[in-house]
Amino acid sequence: MPDVPDRAADVAAAVLAHPDIARLDGGPFGTVASYRPGRRRLLGVRIGAGDEPVELAVVVRLGTPLPQLAEELGAVVRGVLGPVPVEVTFSDVVSAPGPAAARPGGDRPDP
């Protein structure tokens, strides 16, 4: 089975493929993140340990009702990881894709 950073990257790619997702976000205080080799973080996806839920924080495009979008994103995550609980934080809603949409997960080094 792939390790957590690989699985988090797979989840990030699948979530970003959803047409209503503009980008991933770190959520409140940047806490929705997975740690990767080289002290890098993948913002927007946190895979919990044990029975903790997978957490997503996303910026969405205006359109789909948020409860419906949360269900769709849960299904996307379960398509990658199997039957897991999923919590979604909608960090912002935008009317059009921004330049940050091309940066999956907002990788950046920790301070």
C-alpha positions in Angstrom: 0.0 0.0 0.0 1.4 3.5 -0.8 2.5 5.7 2.1 0.5 8.7 3.3 2.3 11.3 1.2 1.7 9.3 -2.0 -2.0 8.7 -1.0 -2.4 12.4 -0.2 -1.0 13.4 -3.6 -3.4 10.9 -5.3 -6.4 12.4 -3.4 -5.3 15.9 -4.2 -5.1 15.1 -7.9 -8.5 13.5 -7.9 -10.1 16.4 -6.0 -8.5 18.9 -8.4 -9.9 17.0 -11.3 -13.4 17.9 -10.2 -14.7 20.8 -12.4 -16.0 22.8 -9.4 -12.7 22.9 -7.6 -10.6 26.0 -8.2 -7.8 25.0 -5.9 -6.8 23.3 -2.6 -6.3 25.4 0.5 -4.7 25.0 3.9 -7.9 25.7 5.7 -8.0 27.5 9.0 -4.5 28.3 10.1 -3.0 26.1 7.4 -3.7 22.9 9.4 -5.3 20.9 6.6 -2.0 19.5 5.1 0.0 16.4 4.6 3.7 16.4 5.2 6.0 15.3 2.3 9.7 14.5 2.1 12.0 17.6 2.3 9.8 19.4 4.8 7.2 20.2 2.2 3.5 20.3 2.8 0.7 19.4 0.5 -2.0 21.9 1.5 -5.7 21.0 1.3 -5.5 17.2 2.1 -5.0 15.6 5.5 -5.2 11.9 5.8 -6.1 11.0 9.4 -4.7 8.2 11.4 -6.8 5.2 12.3 -10.5 6.1 12.2 -9.9 9.9 11.9 -11.5 11.4 8.8 -9.8 12.5 5.7 -9.9 16.3 5.7 -10.2 18.5 2.6 -10.0 22.3 2.4 -11.0 23.7 -1.0 -11.8 26.9 -2.9 -14.7 26.2 -5.1 -16.2 27.7 -8.2 -19.7 29.3 -7.9 -22.4 26.9 -9.0 -23.0 23.5 -7.4 -24.8 23.7 -4.0 -22.2 23.1 -1.3 -23.9 20.2 0.4 -24.0 18.4 -3.0 -20.4 19.3 -3.7 -19.3 17.9 -0.3 -21.0 14.6 -1.1 -19.4 14.5 -4.5 -15.9 15.2 -3.0 -16.5 12.5 -0.4 -17.2 10.1 -3.2 -14.0 11.2 -5.0 -11.9 10.6 -1.9 -13.5 7.2 -1.3 -12.8 6.3 -4.9 -9.1 6.7 -4.2 -8.9 5.5 -0.6 -11.8 3.2 -0.1 -14.5 3.5 2.6 -13.3 6.4 4.8 -15.0 9.3 6.5 -14.4 12.6 4.8 -14.7 16.2 6.2 -14.8 19.1 3.7 -14.0 22.7 4.5 -15.0 25.3 1.9 -12.4 28.0 2.4 -13.8 30.3 -0.3 -16.0 30.5 -3.4 -14.8 32.2 -6.6 -16.6 33.1 -9.8 -13.8 32.1 -12.1 -10.6 30.1 -11.9 -7.6 32.0 -10.7 -3.9 31.6 -11.5 -3.4 29.5 -8.3 -5.6 26.8 -9.9 -2.5 25.4 -11.7 -0.7 24.8 -8.4 -2.0 21.5 -7.1 -2.1 21.6 -3.3 -0.1 24.8 -3.0 3.2 23.0 -2.2 5.6 25.2 -0.2 8.3 24.6 2.3 7.6 25.0 6.0 9.1 28.2 7.6 
